[in-house]
Amino acid sequence: MIKYSDFKKFFLYILIGSLVIAAGVAVVTVLVGEFNEVLSRSLWTIGTAVIHSLVSLGLLWDNDRQNTFENFSFFINILFFIIGLSFITSIFGIWKIFPIEIIWKLFQSYAIIVATAFHGDTLSKALDKEKYMSMIAYANYIFVIIVGLMLQPIIFIDNATRVLGDMYFRILGASAIIDGTLSVLLIIFYKLYMSKHPKIQENPMDPAVENKKPAGKSSIWVWLLIIYLIILVLRWLF
C-alpha cells in the first residue's frame, strides 16, 4: 500500500535538492562573472523542478484536508502521471529539444486529459445508486471520451477548422451538448437521491460512505484546472 507520507518526503527532498543546486549555480555564476545560456537554462530547469514539486506537495497537503486521493483515486493517478509528463515536457522546452509551439500544444493536450479524467471520476460517484443513474453515467462516459478524443486533433492540427471540416465540429458540438446535458441530469438525479436517503452523508466526493472525512469546499486545484480550461476555450473561440 502506498504511504503518502513517503510521497511528501520524496517531493520535499526534490525541493530541497533543487534549491541547493540553484544556489550552487548562482554562486558559480557570481564567481565566473558571466551568466551564459547554459547557466540560464540550468536555473530554469531547477525552477521547473521546484514548481512541479510544490504542485505535488500541494496535492498531498490537500489530500490531508479533503481526502482527495481516496475519493478521486483515478483522477489523482492520472494527475500525478501528467505532472511527470509536464516536467519532462518543460525540460524539452527549456533545452529547445522541441519547438515552443509543440510544447504549448502538449500542455493543452495534458489539460484536456486531466479534465476528462476528473469528469469521469466524478461521474463514478453516481454509480450503484439507482439503475437509471448508472445507465446515465455510463452513457455520459461515452460522450466524455468522445469529446476528449475529438479535442486532441484540434490542438495539434494547424488550421483545424479547414482540415477537419465543418461536420467534425458539428459532431463535436453535438457531443459536448449531450455530455453537458447528461452531466446536469445526473446532478439533478443525484440530489433527488440524496434527499430520499438523508442518512447517507452528503459528501459530493463519495456519497455512499458514512462517517467519512468531510469534503469541505472543492479543491483549489480543481478550480485552477477549470480556470485554465476556460482560458483555453476562449483562446480557441477568439
N, C-alpha and C positions, 0 to 999 in steps of 0.2 A: 504493500500500500504506500502511495506517495505521501511523504511528510512535507507539508507546505512550509514548515519552519526551515527545512533544508533548502527549499527554493529561495527563501528570504536570505539565508546565509550566502547562497551562490551568487545572487544578484548584488548583494552588499559587497562581496569580495570583488566582483567585477567593477562596481562603482568605485571602491577604494583604490583598486589597482589602476583604473583609468585615470583617476585624479592624480595618483602618484606619478604615472607615466607622463601625464600632461605637464605636471610641474617640472619633471626632468627635461622634457622637450623645451619648455620655456627657459629653463636655466641654460641649456645648451645654446639656445638662440641668443640669449643675452651675452654669453661668453664669446660666441663666434662673431656676434655683431652683425649678423646677416639673417634676414628672415626670408629664406628662399621658398620655392614652390613645394618642395618635398616636405619641409617643416610645416608649411601651411596645411597641406593635405593630411599630414600626420596628426595635427591638432584637430582638424575636422573629423578624422576617424575616431579619435579618442572622445571628442564631444558627442559623436553619434552613439558610441558605446554607452556613454553616461546617460544620454536621453532615453535609449531603449531600456537600460537598467532601471531608470526611475519610473518609466511606464510600467514595467513588470512589477516593481515593488509596489506601485500604486494599486495595481490589480490585486496583489497579495494582501495589502492592508485593507482594501475594500472588501475582500472576502471575509476578513475578521469581523467587519461590521454588519455585512449583509448576507453572509453565507452564499456568496455568488457561485463559488466553484461547484458546490453540490447542486444548487438549483438550476444552473446553466452549464452543466458539465461539457456538453458537446460544443457549445459556443466558446467556452473558455479554452478548450483544447485547440480549436481552430484559431482562436485569437492569439494564443501563445505561438502556434506554428507560424502565423502571419507576422508576428513580431520578429521571429527569427529570420523570415524571408525579407522583411523590411530592413533589418540590419544589414544583411548581405547585399541587398539592392542598393542601399545607401553607400556602402563601401565601393560597389561597382561604379556608382555615380561620382563619388569623390575622386577616385583614381582614374576616371574617364575610360573605364573599360566598356561601358555602354554610353551612348549619347544621352543627353539630359532629357530629350523628348521621350525616349524609351523608358527612362526611369520614372518620369511623371505618369506615363501610361500604366506602368506596372503598379504604382501606388494606387491609381484609380481602380485597377482590377482587384487589388487586395481589399480595398474598401467595400467593393460590391460583394466579394466573397464573405467578408466578415458580417456585412448586413444581412446577407442571405442566411448565414448560419444562425445569427441572432433571431431572425424572423422564424426560422424553422424550429429552433429550440423553444421559442415562446409558444408556438402552436402545440408543441408536445404536451404542454400543461393541461390542455383541454381533452386529451385522450383518456379513455376509460372512465369518463364521467357519465355520459349518455351515448347511446349508439349513434344518434343523429349528429351529435357533436363530433364524434370520432370520424364519421363519414365526411363532414365538412372540413375537418382538419386534414384528412388525407387528400381530399380534393385540393385544398389550399396548398399543400405541399407540392403538388404537381405544378401549380402556377407560380409558386415561389421559385422553383427550379427553372421553369421556362423563362421567367423574367430575368433571373440571374444570369442564365446562359446567353440569352439574347442581348444583354447589355455588353457582354465582353467584346464581340466583334466591333461594336460602335466605338469602343475605346481604342482599339488597335488599328482599325482601317481608316486611312485618310479619305476624306470626302465620303464618309459612310452613307450619307443620305443618297448620293448619286450611285454609289457602288451597290448598296444593298437594295435600293429601290423603295418605292412608296409602300408597297404591300408589306414589306418587312416591318416597317414602323407602324403600320396599321395593326398587324398581328401583335406586335409588342405592346401597343397602346391598349388593345382589347384584353390582352393577358394581364396587364397591370391593373385594369379596371376590375376584372374578375378577381384577381388576387386581393385587391383592397376591399372589395365587397364581401368576399368570404371571410376576410380577417375581421371586418366590422361585425358581421353576423355572428362570428364565433365569440367576439367580446360580449355582444348582447346576450347570447345564449348562456355564456359563462356567468354573467351577472345574474341572470334568472336562476341558474342552477345554484349559485351561492345563496340567493335569497330563500331558496327552498331547503337549503341544508345549512342552517345557521350554526350548527355545532362544528362544522369544518372551519378551521381557522382561515380567515380571509386574507390569504397571502398570495399575491399575484405571481410570485415566483414558483410556489408549489402548493396549490390549494388543497391537495389531497392529504397533507400531513398535518397532524395536530401538534401543538406544543413545540413548534419549530421556532428557531430564532426569528424575530420579526424582521420583515424585509425593509421597512422604513421607506425612504424615498428611492427613486430609481438611481442606479449607479451613475456617477458623474461621467464615467467612460461611455456609457450608453448615450448620454446626451451629447457628448463630444462627437461620437460617431454620427448621430443624427444631424448635427450641425454641419459636419463635414460632407455628408451625403447631399444635404440641401445646397451647399455651395457647388458641388459637382453638377447637380441637376440644373442649377441656374446657369452654370458655365455652358452646358450642352444646349440650353434653350437660347442663350443670348451670345 
